[in-house]
Amino acid sequence: MGPTERAGRKEWIALGVLALPLLLVSMDVSVLYFAVPYISADLGVSATEQLWIFDIYGFVLAGLLITMGSLGDRIGRRRLLIFGAVAFGLASVAAAYAQSPEQLIAARAVLGIGGATLMPSTLALIRNMFHDAEQRAKAIAFWSAVMMGGISLGPVLGGFLLEHFWWGSVFLINTPAMLLLLVLAPMLLPEFKAPTGGRFDLLGSLLSLAAVLPVIWGIKELAANGASALPVVAIVAGLMFGVMFVQRQRTAAYPMIELGMFRNMAFSGSLVANTVGTLALVGNAVFMTQYLQLVHGLSPFKAALWSLAPSVVVGGAAPLATSLARRIDRAYVIGGAFVLAASGFGVLTQVRPDSSLAVVLTGAALLAAGLVMVMSLVTEAIVGSVAPERAGSASAVMETCSEFGGALGIAVLGSIGTAAYRSDLPSDVAAPVREGLPAATAAAAHLPAQVAETVLATARHAFTHSMNVVAVVGCVLLLVTAVVATTTLRGTAPSPEPVPVSGEEDDPALQPVA
């Protein structure tokens, strides 16, 4: 398909095929929420092993995104997608039938490898299949909706499967979809790769791993356990490797990332907006989950079902953003979407322990709708502002920034919430209660009924206060970002199809491979 042609029926059907891996990879982030108690009882998982079962997937995924995005640009995105489907499917079977914590951790690591190949490949293929800007915007709006839907659907599907099957079913559900992808991808998806990709930069890949992994691990450790020397050292070491990685990209004959992309404000400004949006979304989700379960007393499954209610509003947010961006400068739409999301935080500042679910879900719906609008538009800007042969590495950079945003959301908003929670407690409260609402709930279970009721009421009030404080901070952050995004992104619509350099006009490698 030439650069000026519009996509036809085959490309739109292929987009549906790409939704399969995207849905499953995004679901795998959250599908374990309910399964851990069952896994712990069956495999005898220690507290440390439980953390690794949760975190290893995200660590490996984040660390390998840049590597896999660059690799896909070189060997072909469809080929990498198929490799990722095989790895993801086999690792899912291995995880489902793991006989020890070590086996499950190893399987989750391979799932992370598979996920790192699948995510940038799906977005890069969309860039290559949809050259028309209007069609590409619609395709990316669909991509964003599927990704957000997968994250929301994960806990619900996990809860349903655990009520009817054993814990391995939350992993095994991936395999049929991956088999279907292996059948349909060669028939419906075109192959694309960069015409001048050159040799794969192994040293750059190692440096990217050494930069990303310590920083994300350090941020999460600080969020989970407070300030200590080792996480700080890890973050500093990661940043030093990051500087070395950038220097390598400047001097390498075939860099993994074209640093010139960052001089394009549509690209770099959109990356910042995407990172802030992810920070707010993930940071709020941590508090929302605890509020529904530990303040309102809903079961995990019911809490997950209620959390899907805002999806009715969120489902139309991405298409609405795309439609508005066709009529007015997308910078104003992005700024307005941040204001809409900030209004959601504004509603959440008014939540109390006895507030109705309608208040909480309204705030969550406004926040999610605004941020989905932002992410849809900035994703289209990021992918549309680079040449098609760089789409894989650009997608990988965006998704790596999303991982950083999620980690920062937990660390920054989580730390603010913890400080606000403790400041609202009486000075003579017992130590376990000061650790947080989950610890307070566990401690109250061993106390006499009247004492337990007092402890829980105090802890729930303090937690809701902390949630209000986080909402205020989030509201201010999003309003500031709205102003900055509107100012810096004004007039920076994604560039049209780049003009090929001399000698590449007729290069067959620039064309899709059948």
N, C-alpha and C positions, 0 to 999 in steps of 0.2 A: 504494500500500500504506500503510495507516494505521500510526501509530507503535506500536500494540500488536499488530499482526498478525505472525505468523511467516512467514518466507520459504518459498516453495514450490519446485517443481522448476525453474521458469524462473530464479529467482534463483541457484540452485546451478549451473545450466548457464552463466549469465552470469558467475559467478565463474571458471569455466574459461576463458571468453573473456578476462577481465581478466588471467589468468595469462600470456597470450601476450606483451603488451608488457612486463610486469614481468620475465619470464624473459629477454627479449632485452636490455632496458636493463641489467639486472644482469650479464648475460654480457658486454656490451660494455665493461665496466670491465676485464675480465681477458683477453678473447679475443686481444688484441694481443701477449701475452707472447712467443709463438713467432714471430709474423709479422715483427717488426721487422728481423731480419737479412735476410730476403727482400726487404722493402721497401727497405732501405738499398742492397742490391745492385742492385735494379732502377731506383730513382729517384735514386740518388746522394745520400742523405740525410746531412747533416752532423750532428755531435753535438748541436748546439743545436736543429736541426730535429727530430731524433729525440725530444728531450725535449718539444717542443711537440706532436708527434703523440701522444705518450702523455698529456700533461697537459691539453691544451686541452679535451678532452671533459669531464673532471672539473671544471675551472674554470668552464666555461659552465653545466654542470649545477648546480653548487652555487650559482652567482651568481643563477640565474634561478628556483630552486625557490620562493622566497617570492612572487616576481612571478607565476609561473604558478599557484600555489595560490590566490592572491587572484583572479586573472583567471578561473579556473575557477568560483569561487564566484559570480562576477558573470555570466558569459556562458553557463554551463552546463558541467558536467563531461564529459558525453558529447561535446559539441561540441568541447571542448578536446582530449579524447582522440583524436578523429578527426583534428583538425588535427595533433596530434603524430604520429599514425601516418603521415600523408602526408609530413610533414617528415622523419621517421625513415627511411621507405622510400626516398624520393628521395635523401636524403643518403647512404644506404648504397650505392646505385647509383653516385653520384658518387665516393664513397671507393673503391669496388671498381675503377673505371676511371680513377682519378687518374693524370695524366701527369707530375706534378711534386710535390715536397714541399709547395709552397704550396697546390696544389689539395687535397691530402690533408688538410692542416691546416685549410683552410676547410671541407671536408666534415665533419671531425670536430667542428668548432665547431657546425655545423648539427645534427649528431647530438646534441650536448649540449643544444641548444634543444629538439629533439624529446623527448629523455629527460626534460627538466625539465617538459614538459607531461604526459608519460605517468605518471610515478611518483606525484605527489600525486593525480592524477585517479583512479588505480586504487584507492587507499586511501580516498579520499573517497566514491567510488561504493559501496564496501563498507559504509561507515557509513550510507549512504542506503538500501541494499537490505536490510540486516540490522538491524532495529530490536530484535529480541529479543536480550538480552545473551548468552545461552548460544549461540545460533546465530552471533552476531557474533564471539564468541571463537573458535569453530571456523573461521570464514571467515578471520579474521586469522592464526590458526595456520597455515592453508594458505598465506596470503599470505607469511608469514615464511619458510616452508619453500621456497617457490618462489624467493624472492629469494636465499636462501642457496644453493640449488641452482644458480641461474644463475651466481653468482660462482664456485662450485666447478667447474661444467661448462665455463665459458669456455675455460680452458687446454686441457682435454681435447679439446673440439670443434675448437679452433684447431689443435692438433697433428694431429688426424685429417685435417682439411681440407687442411692444408699438405703432408701426405704424399701426397695424391691430386690436388690441384688447385693453381692459382696463388694468390698471397697475397690477391688481391681476393675470394676465396671467403669469407674470414672476415667480410667485410662483406655480401656478397651474400646470405648465408643469412638476413639480416633481412627481405628484401623479400617473399618469399612469405608469411611470417607476418603482416606488416603488411597485405598485400592481403586475407588472410583476416579480419583484424580489421576492416578497412573494410567487408567484406561482412556480418559477424555483428553488429557493434556496433549499427547502427541497428535490427536486428531483436530483439536480446536485452537490450540495456542501456537502462535508463530514463534520462531526462534530469532533472537536478536543478540548481537554482541558488538562491542566497540571495534571499529575498523583498525584502530592503531593502539590497541590495549597494551601490547608489548608483554614482556615477562612479568610474571607475578612477583610482587615485592615482598619476599619472605621476611626480611628485616623490618620493613614497615608494618607488616602484620603483627609481628612479635611486639613491636613498640606500641601499637594500638592496644593490644591486650594488656601490656604492662601499664598503660596509662588509664584505661577505663576500669579494669577490675579493682585495683586498690582504692580508687576514689569512691566507687559505688559501695564497696564493702565498708570502707571507713565511715561513709555517711550513714549507712544503715546501722553500723555498730554504735555510733554516737547517738542515734535516735533510740536504739533499743536499750543501751546500758549507760548512757550518760558520758560525760567527758572522761577520757583516759588517754594515756600516751600512745598506745599502739594504733588506734584508728587515726589519730592525728598524723602520726608518722607515715601511715599507709597513704593518706590523702596527699601529703607533701611529696612522697615518692612518686605517686601516680601523676601529679602535676609536673614533676621534673621529667618523667618519661613522656608526658604530653608535649612538653617543649621539644624534646628530642624527636618525637614523631613529626611535629610540624617542620623542624629543620630537615628531616629526612625527605619530607614531601617537597621541600623547596629544591633539593639537590638531586633527587632520584631521577634516573632517565625515564622511568615509567611509574610515576607516583600513583598511589592508591586513590588519593583525593586531589582533585585539581583545586589548588588554593585560590585561584582566580574566581571561583564560584562565590567566595565570601565577599568579594568587592561589589557584588550585585546586591543592592539593598533589598530587593524583593526576596532574595534568598536568605540573607543573614538576618534581616529584620523579622522575617517569618519564622525563622528558627527560634529566635528569642520569644516571640509570641506563643509558639507551640510549647516551649519549655515552661513558660509561666502558666499556660492553660493546664498542662499536665500536672504541674505542682499543685494548683488549686483543686483539681478534680480528685487526685489521689489523696491529698491531705484531708479533704473533707470526707472522703469515703471512710477513712479510719474512724472518725468520730461518729458518722452516721450509722455504721454497723453496730457500734457499741451502744449508741442511744436506743436503737430499735430493740435490741436484745436485752440489754441490762437495765435500761430505764423504763421502757414500755413493757418489758417482760415477754416479748415475742420469742417463739422458738426460732432457731436459725433458719429453718425452711420457710416459715411464715414471714420472717424478716426479709428473706431474699425475694419472696413473692411480692411483698409490699414495695420493695425497692425497685421492682419492675414497673410500678404504676407510672412514674414520670416518663417512661419510655413512650407513652402515648403522645406526649408533647415533644419529646426529643426526636422521635422518628421523622418528623417533618422539618426539623431545624436545618439540617444540611441542605436539602433541596431549596428551602426558603433562602438560605444564604447565597446559594448559587444563582437563584433568580434575581435577588437584589443586586448582586455584584455585576450582573449584565446591564443594569440600568444606571448605577451610580458607582463612583470610585470605590473599589473594594476596601480601601483604607477606612472609609467611613462606616462600611458594613462591619468590618472587624472591630473598630472602636465601639460601635453600637452594641455588638455582640458581647464585648467585654463589660459594657455597662449593664446589659441584661443579666449577665452572670453575676455581676456585683450586686444587683438587686436581689438575687437568690441568697447571697450571703447576708444581705440586709434583713431578709425575712428570718433567717436562722439566728440573727442576734436577738430575736424576740421569743425564741423557744424556751419553754420552762419544763420542769419535770412532768407537769400535768397537762402539757399542751396536747391538743388533738393531733392525730396523725396527719390530718389535712394540712396543718400549718407546716409541719416538717417536710412533707412530700411536695408541697408547693415551693418551698425554698429550694429543695433538691432539684425539682424540675426546672426552675428558672436558671439555676446554676448550670445544670447539665446542658440545657438547650443552648444557652449562650456559648458555652465552651465547645460544644459540638460544631456550632456555626464557625467559631474561630478556627478550630482544627481543620475543618473541611476546606476553608478558604486558604489557610496558610499552607496546607499540604499541596493544594493545586498550584499555589505560587512557587513553592519550593521545586516541585517536579517540572512545572512549566517554564521555569527560568533557566533551566540547564539544557544542554544539547541532549538528544535522545541517548547517545552513547555514554553519557555520564549519569543517566537516570538511576542506575543501581547504586552507585556510590553516594549520590545525593539523597536517595531514599534511606540508605543506611545511616548517614549522618543525622537525618531528621529523627529516625527511630532511636538512635543512641541518645540524642538530646531528650527525647521523651522518657527514656529510662532514667536519665539524670534528673529530669523534672519530677518523676515519681518518687525517686529516692529523697530529693530535697523536700518534697511535700510532706513525706513522713517525718523527716528529720526536723525541718524548720517549724512547720505548723504543729507537729507532734510535741516538740520541745516547748513551744509557747503554751500549748494546751496543758502540758504537765505542770509547768510553773504556775499557771492560773489555777489549776485544780488544787495544788498544794497550798496556795495562798488563801484559798477560800475555806480551808479546813480549820477547825479549832486547833490551837497549839498542842492540846493534850491528847489528840487522837492517836490511836495505836499505830505502830510502824507499818503493818501490812496494809492498812487503809490508805496510807500516804503513797503507796506504790501505784495506785490507780484503781479505777472502778472494777476491773476484773478481779484484782487481788482483794478488794474490799468485799465483793460479792462472795468470793470463796471463803474469806474469813468469817463472814456473817453466817454461813451455813453451819458453823460449829458453835454458835452462840445461842443462848436462850432466846425465845421468840421476841420478847419485848426489846431486849438489847439489840438483837439483830435488826429489828425494824428501825430502831433509831440510827444504827450504824449505816444501814442502807439509805435511809432518807438523807442523812448528812452527805454521804458519798455521791448520791445521785444529784443532789443540789450542787455540790462542788463540780461534778462532771459537766452538768448543764451550763454552769457558769463558765467553765473552761471552753466549752463549745461556742458560747456567745463571744468570748474574747477572740477565739480563732476566727470566727465569722467577721468580726470587726477588722482584724488584720487582713483577712482575705479580701474583704470589700475594698479597703484602701489600696491594697496591692493591685487589684483588678482595675480600679478607677485610674490609678497612675499609669498602668499599662495601656489602658484605653487611650489616654492622652498621647503617650509616647508612640503607640502604634499608628494612631491617626496622623501624627505629625511626620513620622519617618517613612511610612509606607505610602503616603499620598502621591499619586502619579506613578507608582511603581508596579503597574500591572505586569504579569509574566511576559517575558520577551517573546516575540514570534519565533518561528522555527529559525535557528541559527543558520547563517550562510556558511556552507562548507569551505574549508580552507582549500587553497589551490591544489589540484590533483585529486581531491576527494569527490568532486562532483559526480564522477561516473564510477566511483569505487563500489563494486558489488557488495562489499561488506557492510556498506551503509544501508543496504536494503534488507528487508526481512528474508530470513532463510526459510524455505518451505519445510 
